[in-house]
Amino acid sequence: MSAFSKRAIWLTVYSKHGDRLVQITQEHIRLARDLAEHRLYMSSVEVEILKSRIEELRKERDAILAQFEGR
């Protein structure tokens, strides 16, 4: 997990990127919950697809937050 300051997170949430940050968080939680609850019933390909999507979301989140770090 990347470490961003509380200030950077706060600034992001209250910027034009706030809605997207919330969407990313909601999708990430949903995917992580699906992995935790249903992993035994998924194929290895399905697990990798979900993990890949989670990683994409993390990268997008970090790119957004990085714009506000140090302000």
CNS distance restraints for C-alpha pairs under 8 A (distance, minus, plus):
assign (resid   2 and name CA) (resid  62 and name CA) 7.23 0.50 0.50
assign (resid   4 and name CA) (resid   8 and name CA) 6.41 0.50 0.50
assign (resid   4 and name CA) (resid   9 and name CA) 6.94 0.50 0.50
assign (resid   4 and name CA) (resid  65 and name CA) 7.20 0.50 0.50
assign (resid   4 and name CA) (resid  66 and name CA) 7.74 0.50 0.50
assign (resid   4 and name CA) (resid  69 and name CA) 6.80 0.50 0.50
assign (resid   5 and name CA) (resid   9 and name CA) 6.47 0.50 0.50
assign (resid   5 and name CA) (resid  69 and name CA) 6.83 0.50 0.50
assign (resid   6 and name CA) (resid  10 and name CA) 6.04 0.50 0.50
assign (resid   7 and name CA) (resid  11 and name CA) 6.02 0.50 0.50
assign (resid   7 and name CA) (resid  69 and name CA) 7.67 0.50 0.50
assign (resid   8 and name CA) (resid  12 and name CA) 6.08 0.50 0.50
assign (resid   8 and name CA) (resid  65 and name CA) 6.33 0.50 0.50
assign (resid   8 and name CA) (resid  66 and name CA) 7.77 0.50 0.50
assign (resid   8 and name CA) (resid  68 and name CA) 4.90 0.50 0.50
assign (resid   8 and name CA) (resid  69 and name CA) 4.90 0.50 0.50
assign (resid   8 and name CA) (resid  70 and name CA) 7.27 0.50 0.50
assign (resid   8 and name CA) (resid  71 and name CA) 7.28 0.50 0.50
assign (resid   9 and name CA) (resid  13 and name CA) 6.12 0.50 0.50
assign (resid   9 and name CA) (resid  65 and name CA) 6.45 0.50 0.50
assign (resid   9 and name CA) (resid  68 and name CA) 7.60 0.50 0.50
assign (resid  10 and name CA) (resid  14 and name CA) 6.38 0.50 0.50
assign (resid  11 and name CA) (resid  15 and name CA) 6.14 0.50 0.50
assign (resid  11 and name CA) (resid  68 and name CA) 6.60 0.50 0.50
assign (resid  12 and name CA) (resid  16 and name CA) 7.66 0.50 0.50
assign (resid  12 and name CA) (resid  17 and name CA) 6.04 0.50 0.50
assign (resid  12 and name CA) (resid  18 and name CA) 5.61 0.50 0.50
assign (resid  12 and name CA) (resid  21 and name CA) 7.80 0.50 0.50
assign (resid  12 and name CA) (resid  64 and name CA) 7.51 0.50 0.50
assign (resid  12 and name CA) (resid  65 and name CA) 6.36 0.50 0.50
assign (resid  12 and name CA) (resid  68 and name CA) 6.47 0.50 0.50
assign (resid  13 and name CA) (resid  17 and name CA) 6.63 0.50 0.50
assign (resid  13 and name CA) (resid  18 and name CA) 3.90 0.50 0.50
assign (resid  13 and name CA) (resid  19 and name CA) 7.31 0.50 0.50
assign (resid  13 and name CA) (resid  21 and name CA) 6.91 0.50 0.50
assign (resid  13 and name CA) (resid  22 and name CA) 7.92 0.50 0.50
assign (resid  14 and name CA) (resid  18 and name CA) 5.58 0.50 0.50
assign (resid  17 and name CA) (resid  21 and name CA) 6.22 0.50 0.50
assign (resid  17 and name CA) (resid  64 and name CA) 7.33 0.50 0.50
assign (resid  18 and name CA) (resid  22 and name CA) 6.34 0.50 0.50
assign (resid  19 and name CA) (resid  23 and name CA) 6.29 0.50 0.50
assign (resid  20 and name CA) (resid  24 and name CA) 6.11 0.50 0.50
assign (resid  21 and name CA) (resid  25 and name CA) 6.21 0.50 0.50
assign (resid  21 and name CA) (resid  61 and name CA) 6.51 0.50 0.50
assign (resid  21 and name CA) (resid  64 and name CA) 7.87 0.50 0.50
assign (resid  22 and name CA) (resid  26 and name CA) 6.15 0.50 0.50
assign (resid  23 and name CA) (resid  27 and name CA) 6.16 0.50 0.50
assign (resid  24 and name CA) (resid  28 and name CA) 5.99 0.50 0.50
assign (resid  24 and name CA) (resid  57 and name CA) 6.12 0.50 0.50
assign (resid  24 and name CA) (resid  61 and name CA) 6.93 0.50 0.50
assign (resid  25 and name CA) (resid  29 and name CA) 6.15 0.50 0.50
assign (resid  26 and name CA) (resid  30 and name CA) 6.21 0.50 0.50
assign (resid  27 and name CA) (resid  31 and name CA) 6.15 0.50 0.50
assign (resid  28 and name CA) (resid  32 and name CA) 6.07 0.50 0.50
assign (resid  28 and name CA) (resid  54 and name CA) 5.88 0.50 0.50
assign (resid  28 and name CA) (resid  57 and name CA) 6.84 0.50 0.50
assign (resid  29 and name CA) (resid  33 and name CA) 6.00 0.50 0.50
assign (resid  30 and name CA) (resid  34 and name CA) 6.17 0.50 0.50
assign (resid  31 and name CA) (resid  35 and name CA) 6.24 0.50 0.50
assign (resid  31 and name CA) (resid  50 and name CA) 6.48 0.50 0.50
assign (resid  31 and name CA) (resid  54 and name CA) 7.05 0.50 0.50
assign (resid  32 and name CA) (resid  36 and name CA) 6.20 0.50 0.50
assign (resid  32 and name CA) (resid  54 and name CA) 7.69 0.50 0.50
assign (resid  33 and name CA) (resid  37 and name CA) 6.00 0.50 0.50
assign (resid  34 and name CA) (resid  38 and name CA) 5.60 0.50 0.50
assign (resid  34 and name CA) (resid  39 and name CA) 7.27 0.50 0.50
assign (resid  35 and name CA) (resid  39 and name CA) 4.92 0.50 0.50
assign (resid  35 and name CA) (resid  47 and name CA) 7.03 0.50 0.50
assign (resid  35 and name CA) (resid  50 and name CA) 7.47 0.50 0.50
assign (resid  38 and name CA) (resid  42 and name CA) 6.50 0.50 0.50
assign (resid  39 and name CA) (resid  47 and name CA) 6.92 0.50 0.50
assign (resid  42 and name CA) (resid  46 and name CA) 5.88 0.50 0.50
assign (resid  42 and name CA) (resid  47 and name CA) 6.38 0.50 0.50
assign (resid  43 and name CA) (resid  47 and name CA) 6.38 0.50 0.50
assign (resid  44 and name CA) (resid  48 and name CA) 6.18 0.50 0.50
assign (resid  45 and name CA) (resid  49 and name CA) 6.19 0.50 0.50
assign (resid  46 and name CA) (resid  50 and name CA) 6.35 0.50 0.50
assign (resid  47 and name CA) (resid  51 and name CA) 6.16 0.50 0.50
assign (resid  48 and name CA) (resid  52 and name CA) 5.91 0.50 0.50
assign (resid  49 and name CA) (resid  53 and name CA) 6.23 0.50 0.50
assign (resid  50 and name CA) (resid  54 and name CA) 6.19 0.50 0.50
assign (resid  51 and name CA) (resid  55 and name CA) 6.23 0.50 0.50
assign (resid  52 and name CA) (resid  56 and name CA) 6.30 0.50 0.50
assign (resid  53 and name CA) (resid  57 and name CA) 6.25 0.50 0.50
assign (resid  54 and name CA) (resid  58 and name CA) 6.23 0.50 0.50
assign (resid  55 and name CA) (resid  59 and name CA) 6.26 0.50 0.50
assign (resid  56 and name CA) (resid  60 and name CA) 6.26 0.50 0.50
assign (resid  57 and name CA) (resid  61 and name CA) 6.04 0.50 0.50
assign (resid  58 and name CA) (resid  62 and name CA) 6.04 0.50 0.50
assign (resid  59 and name CA) (resid  63 and name CA) 6.11 0.50 0.50
assign (resid  60 and name CA) (resid  64 and name CA) 6.29 0.50 0.50
assign (resid  61 and name CA) (resid  65 and name CA) 6.18 0.50 0.50
assign (resid  62 and name CA) (resid  66 and name CA) 5.86 0.50 0.50
assign (resid  63 and name CA) (resid  67 and name CA) 6.77 0.50 0.50
assign (resid  64 and name CA) (resid  68 and name CA) 7.52 0.50 0.50
assign (resid  65 and name CA) (resid  69 and name CA) 6.51 0.50 0.50
